[in-house]
Structures are given as structure tokens and as C-alpha cells.
Amino acid sequence: MELKLIRKEFTDQGAIGELYVNGEYECLTFEKKTGAGAIPAGIYDLVIDFSQKFQRPLPHLKNVPGFEGVYLHPGNGAGDVGGCIVVGRTMEQETIGGTREAFEALFAKLEDVPPTELIVLEIEVEPLPAAKPSQTPRPPIAEMTTGTPARRRTARPRHAAGKPPVRGAFNQGGVPTIACFNRAKTKLGVNFDKLIAAMQAFIDDYVAPVWGTPAKLVKSDGFIKGAWAMVFLDDADQPGALAYHDLTPDGLPQAKVFVKTTIKNNDLVSVSASHELVEMLVDPAINMMTTGPDPKLMYAYESADPVEALSFPVKGIPMTDFVFPAYFEAFHKPGSVQFDQMKKVREPFQILSGGYQIIFKNGKWKQIYGSKAKKKAFKREDRRGHRSEQRAAKKLKRADLKAIARAERKK
């Protein structure tokens, strides 16, 4: 078994990293600065043996120069680390969350390794960002909307300066600014500034290189003229919430994140927000659909719904998994290309157990689900103001600033 720890960010307290098992993302890591410095980058044998300090078997990193007793274990912060490596699911202000769950999941995998198989852990530091290679050419996608002819998005030639062109925005050729503002009284569970920074990296490093949808996120107190918007609200019952409608006052795309509703569903606000963000960037007018494996159906271009139960960390904050353009291209063979960011989808139009897909059948929008449990959970959710409801409404309405102001004055 091969493990790889990539140090992604250095703080005053130590190093935040990501751990991969056989090439698949597993969890976050945290290493505290010690008098001996950091564990040197390199490849080390990993064995499971008994730790006298923790009084239980733990993964033990062997033959680390200048270090003794380097174990992987759970812990919540720098005070729990020593010279070891702590694992977890989330990172907020150098406090590690979901640490017990992350460790037990990792430990179970290590215990399943046959005694004759070697386990190694490679530690490396992420290099400085380099220019991203151009994407592998792919056939253009037919984009269809009800009652209008199909249109195709085709690649444009590169600019003379050698920079790649902008390939997608609400109006082709521009990079939208997205105003992010919080009207929720419910705590987000994450620092708002750090959330915006993580979502910007999510766009820059993951979404835009695949979908060609760059954007600039800015924190604001409300709508900005000429900008798209992402507004955080408690729920659809919050005074003025429904008056935000579907678009900004200028008629530009708008995403809504219902914080209280998200938490009630046992979901993370950061995952919900990044879900709405990537879907707004890919299909800003909520009107794109395509043919698929069933010739009687049309499939909505929703890029996070089929994989919505999965997430991965960006700057220590969980972001949603999302599908790649190849997901909507039925001609691909299973396993032939990458279909989603986390490499969990094996074939076009596959719906994972925690996901769903919006379809158009017999003149009506419906949902199909990856599992019975997901169908049951979906039925319990408050869907008011969500994209699935906006798509079914057929006509998008602009935010009513006067109605919002009136409702907020009455609070």
C-alpha cells in the first residue's frame, strides 16, 4: 500500500496537508512545528505497532531522521500533535474536525493490508503553482433548452498573447464578479472570509480548468451592480427570503445558500455553498439539458447533484465533488476518462448513492435517485428556492429590492 502526504499550507503552528491512499484522497493532516523542525520529505516504511503513550496500536513511521515515535493518530489541535501526524476531515483556525472518524477509516484500511505487503508513506511539499497545461480536446457539447434550437459551445483560438481564452460565462467572453453576502443569523460553522477564499481556490484550481468557467468572488454587504450574487439566508421562511427570487436586480445569475436548512439536513454549509457555486457557473440560466442513455429523457446540466454526498478539502475547507463535461457525453466507455473530480463515477450519467439527477420526461421535470435512502431524504427537504424548483418554474424572476427591504424592516 502506498500513502502520500502532500504538505499544502504552512502556518505559525505547523503544516496542513492532504493524505492520499493508493492515489485516492483520504483525509487532511496536521504536523506541529518542533525543535527538530519538520519531518524530512522522503519515503518511509509504515508499520502498525503498539504505542506506549496512547496505549493502543497505531500506524508508526519508521526511521525518520532526527525523530522517534512518529505516529499517525487522532487529535484536535497543535497541543495534541507533538512530533506526530494528526489526521482529520476539516480544518478551521488550526483546529482539526472529524479527527476520530478520519483516523478510524484510515486505520481500517491499514489493518486490511496483508502481512506480506509493504506499507510506505511518502512525504512531499506541494510545489509552487505552475502554468496549467491545456485541457485534452473533447467533442463539443450540445446544449439544449426547451423550445429553442440546440446550440454548441466550441473552443475559440488562443489569444495572441498566449493566454487561454475565457470559454464560459453568462455572456460569453467575460469573467463574472460574484458578490457574496451573508443575511443568515444561523452560524455558518466556518469563517466567512475563509469560506470565500476556499471557494475562489475551488474555482481557480478545480472548476475553471475543467469547465472553462472563471469567476472572481468578492465579499459584499449586498448586491453589486453588474455582478452575479451568492446570498446566504437562514431558510425560505426568513423575512424577505422569497423576494430574492432567482436573479439579481440586474437580471444576472444568483445562488442562494439556506444555512439553517443545510444544517438541519446534517450537511456542511461549505459543501452546500460550493455545490450552488459550481452549478451556477456551469449552467447560470438554469436552462441547459442534454440527451443521454435513455432516448425518452432529457438530463439537466446539474454538475453537483449526481455526486452531492461527496466532498474534498480546499484550503482545509470541504468543497463539493462535481462532475466533468465527459459525464454528460454518453459515448464514453466506463472507466475510459475522468467523470468527476474525486474519481468516484465510473461511467456517463451514473448517479452515486447519495446523489440524484433532474430529468425532463413527458413535459415535466422530475428527479431520479442514486438510492432509496436518497429518495427518502430528498422528499423530507425544504426545496423552496432551490435550482430544481427554479428549473421547473420555467421563468426566472429578478430580486425585488423593495420587497426585501420591507420584509427586513418588519423583523
N, C-alpha and C positions, 0 to 999 in steps of 0.2 A: 504494500500500500504506500502511495506517495502523498505526503502532505506538503503544502506550500503556504508559508506565511509571508504576505507582502505588506511591508510597513507603508502605510498610505499617508500618515499625517503625524507630525511631531509637535508636542505641546510642552509646557513647562514641567509637567509631571512625568511625561513619558511618551510612548509611541502607540498610536492606534493603527491596527492592521486588519487585514482580512485573511481568513484561513480557508484554504481550498483542499478538498479531499479527492484525489484522482481527477483533478481538473474541474471539479464542481464546487461552487461556493458553499461553504458550511456555516461560518459564523464570523463575528468580529473578535478581535484580540486586543489586549492592552498589556503593555510592558512598562514597568516603572523604571525611571532613571535610578541607577545605583552608583555607589562609589567606584565600581568596576566598569562603569559605562554600560553600553547596550550589549546584548548577546551578539557576537560577531556574525555577520552574514555567512552562510555556508550550509552544508548538508550534514545532518546529524542523525544518528540512529535513535529510534524511539522505542522504548520498551514499557511494559506495564509492570510495575513492582510496588511494593508496599512502602508508603510514606509514613515515617515515624511521627512527623509533625501533624499530618492530617488524619493519621490512624485509619487509613484505607488505601486500597490500590489506586494508583494514579499513573497517567502517562508520564514517563520520565525521559527527559532529553539527556543523552549521554555524551560525555567527553567534550563539554563546552569549555573552551579555553578561558581561564580566569573565573569560572563559576562552578559551584557544586549544588546538587539538589535542585536542578531546574525542572519543575513540574508544570503541566497544564492542569488547571483546576478552576472551579468557580470562585467568584469574588465580586464585590460591588464597586471597588474604587482603588486608588493608589495604595491606601493603607492595607489592603488585602493581598497585594501582589508580591512584595519583596523582590527577589530576583527571578520570579517565575513568570508564567504567561497565563493571564486570566482570559476566559472566553465568555461571550455573551451575545445577545441578539441586538441590543440597541446601545447607543452611547449618547449621553446628554450631560454636558458640563463635566466630563471625565468621570461620570457615574455610569456604571455598566448595568443594563437591564436585561432581564431574561437569562441571567447567567446560569442558573441551575438547569433550566431546560436545554440550553445550548450545550452545556457540558455533558449531560446525560445522553443526549443524542449522539454526540461525538464519541463518548466512551463506549456506547453500544456498538458503534461501527468498528472501533479498535478491538473490542473483545471478540468480534466475529472473524477477525483475521486468523487464518490457520497458524499454528505454532511454527511451521516451517517457512512461513512467508515473512520477509523483512519489512519493517516499517521505517520509513525515513521521513524526516521533516527538513525541508529547505527553507531557509530564511533569506529574504532579499528585500531591498529597498526599492520602492517604485521609482523609476527614472523620471526626470523632468519631462513634462508633456512635449511630444514632438508633433510635427505636422501629421495629420491623419491621412492615411492612404485613401485614394479614391475608391468608391464602392464598386463591387463587381457589377458590370452591366446586367440588367434584367429586362425582360419584356415590359413594355408599358402596361399600366393597369387601366381597364375600362372602368370609368366612374359613372354611375347612372343615378338619376333622380327621377322620382315618379312624375310622369307627364312631360319629361323633357328628353331630348335625344341623348344617347351616350356620348361622353367626351373622353379624350385621352390626355393624360399628363405625360409629356415627352421630355426627355432630357435636353437642355439647351447647351450650346457650346460653351467652353470655359472662357472667362474674361481674358482680355489681352494681358492683364497683369498676372495671370496665372492662378488667381483665386477662384475657388469653385463658386458657381452662381447660387443664388437663393432659389430653391426648387419648389417651395410651397409656402403659401400664406393665404390669408383670406382674400386679398387682392394679390395676384401673382407678382413677384418681384420685390416685395417689401418685407422687412423684418419687423414684426409687430412688437410694440411695447405692451406688456401686460401689467396693469395696476393691481396690486394685491392689497386688500384691506380687510380688517377684522371687525365685524359687528357682533360677534358672539360674546356672550357673558360666560359661557362654559369654558373652562381652561382647556387649551389645546393639547396639553401633555407634551409640548415641545416648544422651545423658544421660537417666536415668530420670525425673527431675523435669521436665525439659523435654518429654519424651515425654508425660507425664501432662497437662501444661499444654496441649500441642498437641491432644491428644485431647479435652480439655474444650472447647477452642475449636471443634474439629471437630463436636462435638455441638451446642454452643450456636448456632453461626453457620451450620451447613450441614444437619445431620441433623434436629434437632428442629423447625426451621421447616417442613420438608417432611413429615416422618413424624409429628410430634407426639409425640416420644419424649424428653423431657428427662431428664437424669440428672446426678448430682454425683459426680465422681471424687475419691477420696482415696487417698493413699499409705499403706500399712499394712505391718505385719510378717506378716500372715496374715489369716484370715477374721475378719470383724467380724459380730457377731450382728445379724441383721435386715438385713444388706446383701448385695447381689449381689457377685460377685467376678470379677476378672480376674487369673489367675495365670500368670507367665512361668516355663516349665520348659525344660530343655535339649532333651529328647526323650521319647518314650514309654518308653524304656528306663531313664530316670533312676529311681533307687530311690524308690519311693512315688508315681511319676507316675500310674500307672493307678489308684491308690487315690483320686485326686482325683475320679474318675468324672465325673459330668455336672452335678451340682448342688452348692450349698454344703451344709454340715451342717444348715442350717435348711430345706433344700429349695428354695432360691432359685436363680435363673439364675447360671451360671458360664461364663466364657470362658477357654479355655486357649490360650496362645501358645507354640509349641515353637520356641525360639530357634535351637538347633543345626540342627534340621530345616529351618527357614526359610532360614538362611544356606547350607546345603547345596544348597537349591533355587535359589540365586542370587537370593533375594528379600530385601527390606528388612524388618527387624523392625517398624519403624513402620507400614509398609503392612499387614503381616500382622496387627498388633495392632488397627489401626483397622478392618480387614476383620472380624475377630471381634467387635469392639465394635458396629459398626452392625448386623450380623446378629443379635446378641443383643438389641439394643434393638427391632428390628423384629419379631422372632419369638422371644421369650425362652424359650418352652417347646419350641421346635423341632418344632412340630406343625401349622403353618399351610401350606395349599396352596390352589390355585385352579384353575379351568378355564382353558383357553387356546385357541390356534388349532387344536390337534388335539383333537377331542372324545373321543378314546380315552385321553387322558393327563390327569394332574393335575400341576401345576407347583408345586414347593416355593417358599415365600416366602423365598428367599435373596437378599438385597439387594445383595451384592457379587460373588457368583460369576460372573454373566454378563459383568462388566467388570473382573475381578480383576487384569488385567495393567496397568491404568492407575492413575495417582496424580497428585495435585496438592499443592502446599505449603500448610501451615497453620503459621504462626509459624516458617517456614523448615524444617519437617519434613514429608516426604512422607506424605500420607494417601491411603487408597484412594478410587478413584471408587466410586460406588454408584448404584443405580437409584432412580427416583422411583416413587411409587404408580402413576402412569399406565403404567408399564412392564407392570404386571400387568392392565391393562384393554384387552382385545383390540379394543374398538370404536373406538379412536383410529386415525386415518389417519396414514400415515407423514409425519413432519415437522410434525404438527399441534400438538404440545405438547412440552415438555421431558421426556425419558425418563430422563436420568441427569445427575449433577452436572456432568460435563465436556462434555456435549452431543455425545457421540460416537455414541450409539444413535439410530437414525432411526425405529424402529417398535417396537410392543409385542413382547416376548418375543424380540427379536433378541439373539443371543449373539455378542459380539465374538470376534475370532480367538484372543485369549489367555484367553478365559473358558469357562465351562461352565454347565450348568443341571441341577439334580436333578429327575427326573421320577418319577412313580408309574405303572407300567404292569403290567397283568396281576398285580396283587397284590405287586409287588416295586419297590423303589427302584432306579433306575439313573441314569446320567449321560449327557447328550448334550453334544457339544463344539463349540466355535466353529471348530476347525481340526483337521487330522490331527496337527499338531505338538503341540497342546494335549492331545489324547487320549494321545499317546505319553508326554508329560511327566507327565501325571496318573497313568498306570499305574506310573511309577517312584517316586512319592511315598509316604512312610510316612503313611498316613491314620488310624492309630490315634489315638483321642481326638478326632478332628475331627467337626464337625457332621454331615457326610454319614454317618459311621458311627453317630453317636448317633441320627439320624433313622431309620436302618434298624433299630436295636435296638428301637424302639417304646417301651421303658420306660426312663426316666431314673433313675439311681441317685444317692443322696447321697454326698458325700465321706465317707470313712472316716478320721476323725482318728487313731484308734488305729493303723490300718494304716500311715498316713503317718508317724506318729511312730516306729513300729517300724523301718520301712524307712530312715528318715533316721538313726536311731541306729546302724544297721549299716554305714553308709557309711565 
